[in-house]
Amino acid sequence: MRTFAFVVCAIAGLAGCGKSAPPAPPPPEVLVTEVKQQDVPIYNEYVGQLDASVNATIESRVQGYLVSQNYKEGQLVKKSDVLFQIDRRPFEAALAQAKAAFLQADASAKQAEMNAQRATDLFQRKVSSEQERDNAVQSAAAARAQAAAQQAAVEQAQLNLDYTTITAPVDGIAGLVRVQVGDLINANTVLTTVTKVDPIKAYFTVSEQRYSEYAKRYADPEERATHEKELKFELILVDGSVYPHTGEMYAADNQVDVRTGSLRIAALFPNPGNILRPGQFARIRVESDIKHDALLVPQRAVTELQGTYQVAVVGPDNKVHVQPVKMGRRIGHDWIVEEGLHAGDRIVVEGVQKARDGTAVNPKPWTSPASPSPSPSAAGPSPSASATTR
């Protein structure tokens, strides 16, 4: 019998035959954190494009030969700085001729007025006829009108002479020149442009739906104006850096674009040193609301399954319960939970794949990484908030 038992054990390959079963494996180790509850600022972010606050097209107003260019292209110019000079000599001659014609007309008008005065006196003394008096008076009026016309010609000639000196209408950056010294330029010829980039505008669009929600929320014009003054915009450049100066609400367009169903908004940013230039693309971020007592969980703790979201909750007995949740906005590394959790709940952040429903785990504290600056996300429902949509 002993030999038979030995043979059976050998055939079965049971090396531990006659010994006790091995101990159960320890619960898997997972990293957990508590659900935070705090006030969270809500940001909206848009893709925008920069544009100058003033785009001035510099055109000639008179015809003439361009004799000088008085600025360096691409450099900052001040208001009233001379940009171009057109040959003044023909216009000086025209002004002198107009002045001479005015003096002649003014002298004729004075002579006609004296004649009218004498004719009036003679008529009053019954020496001349009423017709002669009336003719003299009308001749004096016509002569004075001719003198006034010549005076207007002098003023026009003076304007034309002044137009030969072309100056900057605003402080800004002068663009590339489109003509050359020596060219005969006509009236309305575009010479260059001057763009005022301090401050600089940033344009972006919001949906018609958001604007409608905003208009209902701030139906009172005074309340809306106060709210818009309080808005502060941030500019995120193409390299990911945040522009050091905040912007403010400038204006909203007066109509919705029928092609896109969106409304164009402009924010105004200071631009010392002219670092920003028109045409640049940037992201525009605005703090539009504050969600009070929001429940926050790390994004990595949330699992998506067929369009639904769930987290692994660790109970007081260290057993896991897989809890369906309704998610809201993403804020940095965190995610706002709308429904399904309570403040202080312990949830699994690392090792979610080990945390099966009903199993025991060995929870260890999880350390949060440094949080980035708040940024909105397309995931989750988004409150109606923006520069004009809050």
C-alpha positions as CSV (number, residue, x, y, z in Angstrom):
1,M,0.0,0.0,0.0
2,R,2.9,2.4,0.8
3,T,4.4,1.6,-2.6
4,F,1.1,2.2,-4.3
5,A,0.6,5.6,-2.7
6,F,4.1,6.7,-3.7
7,V,3.5,5.7,-7.3
8,V,0.2,7.6,-7.4
9,C,1.9,10.8,-6.0
10,A,4.7,10.4,-8.5
11,I,2.4,10.0,-11.5
12,A,0.3,13.0,-10.4
13,G,3.4,15.1,-10.2
14,L,2.3,16.5,-6.8
15,A,5.6,17.5,-5.3
16,G,3.8,18.7,-2.2
17,C,1.7,15.7,-1.7
18,G,0.8,15.4,1.9
19,K,1.6,19.2,2.6
20,S,-0.9,22.2,3.2
21,A,-2.1,24.6,0.4
22,P,0.0,27.7,-0.3
23,P,-1.2,31.0,1.2
24,A,-3.3,33.4,-0.9
25,P,-1.5,36.3,-2.7
26,P,-1.6,39.7,-0.9
27,P,-4.1,42.4,-2.2
28,P,-2.7,44.3,-5.1
29,E,-1.1,47.7,-4.3
30,V,-2.8,50.8,-5.8
31,L,-2.3,54.5,-5.5
32,V,-5.4,56.4,-4.3
33,T,-6.4,60.0,-3.6
34,E,-9.4,61.7,-2.1
35,V,-12.0,63.6,-4.1
36,K,-11.3,67.3,-3.6
37,Q,-14.0,70.0,-3.2
38,Q,-13.1,73.6,-3.9
39,D,-14.1,76.7,-5.9
40,V,-12.8,76.3,-9.5
41,P,-12.4,79.1,-12.1
42,I,-13.9,78.2,-15.4
43,Y,-12.0,79.3,-18.5
44,N,-13.0,79.4,-22.1
45,E,-10.4,79.3,-24.8
46,Y,-10.6,80.4,-28.5
47,V,-8.4,80.5,-31.5
48,G,-7.9,84.1,-32.5
49,Q,-5.9,86.3,-34.9
50,L,-4.1,89.5,-34.1
51,D,-4.7,92.7,-36.0
52,A,-3.6,96.3,-35.6
53,S,-5.8,98.7,-33.7
54,V,-5.4,101.1,-36.6
55,N,-4.5,100.2,-40.2
56,A,-3.9,103.4,-42.1
57,T,-3.4,103.3,-45.8
58,I,-1.1,106.2,-46.9
59,E,-2.2,107.6,-50.3
60,S,-1.2,110.7,-52.2
61,R,-3.8,113.4,-52.6
62,V,-2.2,115.3,-55.5
63,Q,-0.3,114.4,-58.6
64,G,3.4,115.1,-58.8
65,Y,6.9,113.7,-58.8
66,L,8.0,112.0,-55.6
67,V,11.3,113.7,-54.5
68,S,12.0,112.0,-51.1
69,Q,11.2,109.2,-48.8
70,N,11.7,110.4,-45.2
71,Y,11.3,107.2,-43.1
72,K,12.9,103.7,-42.9
73,E,10.6,100.9,-43.8
74,G,9.5,98.7,-40.9
75,Q,10.4,101.3,-38.2
76,L,8.2,103.0,-35.7
77,V,7.0,106.5,-36.7
78,K,5.2,109.1,-34.7
79,K,2.1,111.0,-35.6
80,S,2.8,113.9,-38.0
81,D,6.3,112.5,-38.9
82,V,7.0,113.3,-42.6
83,L,6.9,110.1,-44.7
84,F,7.2,111.4,-48.3
85,Q,7.7,114.7,-50.1
86,I,6.2,115.5,-53.5
87,D,7.8,118.3,-55.6
88,R,6.3,121.5,-54.2
89,R,7.3,123.9,-56.9
90,P,4.3,123.5,-59.2
91,F,1.9,123.9,-56.3
92,E,3.8,127.0,-54.9
93,A,3.4,128.6,-58.3
94,A,-0.3,127.7,-58.4
95,L,-0.7,129.2,-55.0
96,A,1.0,132.4,-56.0
97,Q,-1.2,132.6,-59.1
98,A,-4.4,132.1,-57.0
99,K,-3.3,134.7,-54.5
100,A,-2.8,137.2,-57.3
101,A,-6.1,136.4,-58.8
102,F,-7.8,137.0,-55.5
103,L,-6.1,140.3,-55.0
104,Q,-7.3,141.4,-58.4
105,A,-10.9,140.2,-57.7
106,D,-10.8,141.8,-54.3
107,A,-9.8,145.1,-55.8
108,S,-12.5,144.9,-58.4
109,A,-15.0,144.1,-55.7
110,K,-14.0,147.1,-53.6
111,Q,-14.3,149.3,-56.7
112,A,-17.7,147.9,-57.5
113,E,-18.8,148.5,-53.9
114,M,-17.7,152.1,-54.0
115,N,-19.6,152.6,-57.3
116,A,-22.7,151.0,-55.7
117,Q,-22.4,153.4,-52.7
118,R,-22.1,156.5,-55.1
119,A,-25.0,155.3,-57.2
120,T,-27.1,154.9,-54.0
121,D,-26.2,158.4,-52.8
122,L,-27.1,159.8,-56.3
123,F,-30.4,158.0,-56.3
124,Q,-31.2,159.4,-52.8
125,R,-30.6,162.9,-54.1
126,K,-32.8,162.2,-57.1
127,V,-29.9,162.6,-59.5
128,S,-29.8,159.0,-60.9
129,S,-32.5,156.5,-61.6
130,E,-33.4,153.5,-59.6
131,Q,-32.2,151.2,-62.4
132,E,-28.7,152.7,-62.3
133,R,-28.6,152.2,-58.5
134,D,-29.8,148.6,-58.8
135,N,-27.2,147.8,-61.5
136,A,-24.4,149.2,-59.5
137,V,-25.5,147.3,-56.3
138,Q,-25.8,144.0,-58.3
139,S,-22.4,144.6,-59.9
140,A,-20.8,145.0,-56.5
141,A,-22.4,141.8,-55.2
142,A,-21.2,139.9,-58.3
143,A,-17.7,141.3,-57.9
144,R,-17.7,140.3,-54.1
145,A,-18.8,136.8,-55.0
146,Q,-16.0,136.6,-57.6
147,A,-13.5,137.7,-54.9
148,A,-14.9,135.0,-52.6
149,A,-14.5,132.4,-55.3
150,Q,-10.9,133.5,-55.7
151,Q,-10.4,133.2,-52.0
152,A,-11.6,129.6,-52.1
153,A,-9.2,129.0,-54.9
154,V,-6.3,130.3,-52.7
155,E,-7.4,127.9,-49.9
156,Q,-7.5,125.0,-52.3
157,A,-4.1,125.8,-53.7
158,Q,-2.8,126.0,-50.2
159,L,-4.3,122.6,-49.4
160,N,-2.7,121.1,-52.5
161,L,0.6,122.5,-51.5
162,D,0.2,121.1,-48.0
163,Y,-0.7,117.7,-49.5
164,T,2.8,117.5,-51.1
165,T,4.1,116.8,-47.6
166,I,2.7,113.4,-46.6
167,T,2.8,112.7,-42.9
168,A,1.9,109.7,-40.6
169,P,-1.7,110.0,-39.3
170,V,-1.0,107.9,-36.2
171,D,1.9,106.4,-34.2
172,G,2.7,103.0,-35.6
173,I,5.0,100.9,-37.7
174,A,5.5,102.1,-41.3
175,G,5.3,99.4,-43.9
176,L,7.2,98.7,-47.1
177,V,7.1,101.5,-49.7
178,R,5.2,100.8,-52.9
179,V,6.6,103.6,-55.1
180,Q,10.1,104.9,-55.8
181,V,11.7,108.3,-55.5
182,G,11.4,110.0,-58.9
183,D,8.1,108.3,-59.8
184,L,5.2,110.5,-61.1
185,I,2.4,109.5,-58.8
186,N,-1.3,110.2,-59.2
187,A,-3.9,111.2,-56.7
188,N,-5.0,108.2,-54.6
189,T,-1.8,106.3,-55.3
190,V,-1.1,104.0,-52.4
191,L,2.4,104.7,-51.1
192,T,2.6,102.6,-47.9
193,T,0.7,101.7,-44.7
194,V,1.1,102.6,-41.1
195,T,-0.2,100.1,-38.5
196,K,-0.8,101.0,-34.9
197,V,0.1,97.9,-32.9
198,D,0.1,99.3,-29.4
199,P,-2.5,98.4,-28.3
200,I,-3.2,95.5,-30.6
201,K,-6.5,93.7,-31.2
202,A,-7.2,90.0,-31.0
203,Y,-10.2,88.8,-32.9
204,F,-12.1,85.5,-32.1
205,T,-15.6,84.2,-32.7
206,V,-18.2,82.7,-30.4
207,S,-21.3,80.7,-31.4
208,E,-24.7,82.3,-31.8
209,Q,-26.0,79.9,-29.2
210,R,-23.5,81.1,-26.6
211,Y,-24.1,84.7,-27.4
212,S,-27.9,84.2,-27.0
213,E,-27.4,82.6,-23.6
214,Y,-25.1,85.4,-22.6
215,A,-27.6,88.1,-23.8
216,K,-30.3,86.5,-21.7
217,R,-28.1,86.2,-18.6
218,Y,-27.0,89.9,-18.9
219,A,-30.2,91.4,-20.3
220,D,-29.6,94.7,-18.4
221,P,-27.2,96.9,-20.5
222,E,-25.5,98.4,-17.4
223,E,-24.9,95.0,-15.8
224,R,-23.5,93.7,-19.1
225,A,-21.2,96.7,-19.4
226,T,-19.9,96.2,-15.9
227,H,-19.3,92.5,-16.5
228,E,-17.4,93.1,-19.7
229,K,-15.1,95.7,-17.9
230,E,-14.2,93.0,-15.3
231,L,-13.2,90.4,-17.9
232,K,-9.5,89.8,-18.3
233,F,-8.1,88.0,-21.3
234,E,-4.9,86.0,-21.6
235,L,-3.0,85.4,-24.8
236,I,-1.3,82.1,-25.4
237,L,1.4,82.4,-28.1
238,V,2.3,79.7,-30.7
239,D,5.2,78.5,-28.5
240,G,2.8,77.8,-25.6
241,S,4.0,80.7,-23.5
242,V,1.5,83.1,-21.9
243,Y,1.8,86.7,-23.0
244,P,2.7,88.8,-19.8
245,H,0.0,91.5,-20.3
246,T,-3.7,90.8,-19.9
247,G,-6.3,92.2,-22.3
248,E,-9.7,93.7,-22.0
249,M,-13.0,93.5,-23.8
250,Y,-13.0,95.9,-26.8
251,A,-16.1,95.3,-28.9
252,A,-18.5,92.7,-30.3
253,D,-19.7,92.8,-33.9
254,N,-23.1,94.1,-34.6
255,Q,-24.3,91.1,-36.5
256,V,-23.9,87.3,-36.7
257,D,-22.1,85.9,-39.6
258,V,-24.8,84.0,-41.6
259,R,-22.2,81.6,-43.1
260,T,-20.8,80.4,-39.8
261,G,-23.5,81.3,-37.3
262,S,-20.9,83.0,-35.1
263,L,-20.3,86.5,-33.7
264,R,-16.9,88.2,-34.0
265,I,-15.4,89.6,-30.8
266,A,-12.4,91.8,-30.3
267,A,-10.1,92.0,-27.2
268,L,-7.5,94.7,-26.8
269,F,-4.0,94.0,-25.5
270,P,-1.1,96.3,-24.6
271,N,1.9,95.8,-26.8
272,P,4.9,97.6,-25.5
273,G,7.9,97.1,-27.6
274,N,5.7,96.1,-30.6
275,I,6.4,92.4,-29.9
276,L,3.1,91.2,-31.3
277,R,2.4,91.8,-35.0
278,P,-0.8,91.8,-37.0
279,G,-1.6,88.4,-38.6
280,Q,-0.3,86.3,-35.8
281,F,-2.4,83.4,-34.6
282,A,-2.8,82.9,-30.8
283,R,-5.2,81.2,-28.3
284,I,-7.3,83.6,-26.3
285,R,-8.3,82.5,-22.8
286,V,-10.8,84.2,-20.5
287,E,-11.9,83.4,-17.0
288,S,-15.7,83.4,-17.5
289,D,-17.1,81.9,-14.3
290,I,-16.3,80.3,-11.0
291,K,-17.9,76.9,-10.1
292,H,-18.3,76.8,-6.4
293,D,-17.7,73.6,-4.4
294,A,-16.7,71.7,-7.4
295,L,-15.6,68.0,-7.0
296,L,-12.3,67.4,-8.6
297,V,-10.6,64.1,-9.5
298,P,-7.4,63.4,-11.5
299,Q,-8.1,62.8,-15.2
300,R,-6.1,59.5,-15.1
301,A,-8.5,58.1,-12.5
302,V,-11.4,58.2,-14.9
303,T,-12.1,55.3,-17.3
304,E,-14.3,55.7,-20.3
305,L,-16.3,52.8,-21.5
306,Q,-18.6,53.0,-24.5
307,G,-19.4,56.7,-23.9
308,T,-19.8,56.4,-20.1
309,Y,-17.4,57.3,-17.4
310,Q,-16.5,55.4,-14.2
311,V,-14.0,55.5,-11.3
312,A,-12.8,52.9,-8.8
313,V,-13.8,53.9,-5.3
314,V,-12.0,52.3,-2.3
315,G,-14.3,51.8,0.7
316,P,-13.4,51.8,4.4
317,D,-12.7,48.0,4.1
318,N,-10.3,48.6,1.3
319,K,-12.6,46.9,-1.2
320,V,-13.2,48.4,-4.6
321,H,-16.5,49.6,-6.0
322,V,-16.7,50.7,-9.6
323,Q,-18.8,53.8,-9.6
324,P,-20.4,55.4,-12.8
325,V,-20.0,59.2,-12.8
326,K,-21.0,62.2,-14.9
327,M,-18.1,64.4,-15.8
328,G,-17.9,68.1,-16.5
329,R,-15.0,70.4,-17.5
330,R,-11.4,69.4,-17.5
331,I,-9.3,71.8,-15.5
332,G,-5.5,71.3,-15.9
333,H,-4.8,67.7,-14.8
334,D,-8.1,67.4,-13.0
335,W,-11.7,66.8,-14.0
336,I,-14.9,68.1,-12.5
337,V,-17.3,65.5,-11.4
338,E,-21.0,66.5,-11.8
339,E,-22.6,63.4,-10.3
340,G,-21.6,60.1,-8.7
341,L,-19.0,61.0,-6.0
342,H,-18.7,62.9,-2.7
343,A,-16.0,65.0,-1.2
344,G,-13.4,62.8,0.6
345,D,-14.2,59.6,-1.4
346,R,-11.0,57.6,-2.0
347,I,-10.5,56.8,-5.6
348,V,-7.8,54.7,-7.5
349,V,-5.5,56.8,-9.6
350,E,-2.7,54.3,-10.4
351,G,-3.4,50.6,-10.8
352,V,-7.0,51.0,-12.0
353,Q,-6.6,47.8,-14.1
354,K,-5.9,45.9,-10.8
355,A,-9.0,47.3,-9.1
356,R,-11.8,45.0,-10.0
357,D,-15.3,45.5,-8.6
358,G,-15.5,43.8,-5.2
359,T,-11.8,43.0,-4.8
360,A,-9.6,44.1,-1.9
361,V,-6.6,46.3,-2.6
362,N,-3.7,47.7,-0.6
363,P,-4.2,51.5,-1.0
364,K,-1.2,53.8,-0.9
365,P,-1.3,57.6,-1.2
366,W,-0.8,59.2,-4.6
367,T,1.2,62.4,-5.1
368,S,-0.2,64.9,-7.6
369,P,2.2,66.3,-10.2
370,A,2.6,70.0,-10.5
371,S,-0.6,71.4,-12.0
372,P,-0.3,73.4,-15.2
373,S,-2.1,76.7,-15.8
374,P,-5.9,76.2,-16.1
375,S,-7.1,75.4,-19.5
376,P,-10.5,74.4,-20.9
377,S,-11.1,71.2,-22.8
378,A,-13.6,70.1,-25.3
379,A,-14.5,67.1,-23.2
380,G,-17.6,67.3,-20.9
381,P,-20.3,69.8,-21.0
382,S,-19.3,73.4,-21.2
383,P,-21.0,76.3,-19.4
384,S,-22.2,79.2,-21.5
385,A,-19.3,81.5,-20.8
386,S,-16.9,83.7,-22.8
387,A,-16.1,87.3,-23.3
388,T,-19.7,87.7,-24.5
389,T,-21.1,84.3,-23.6
390,R,-20.9,84.1,-19.9
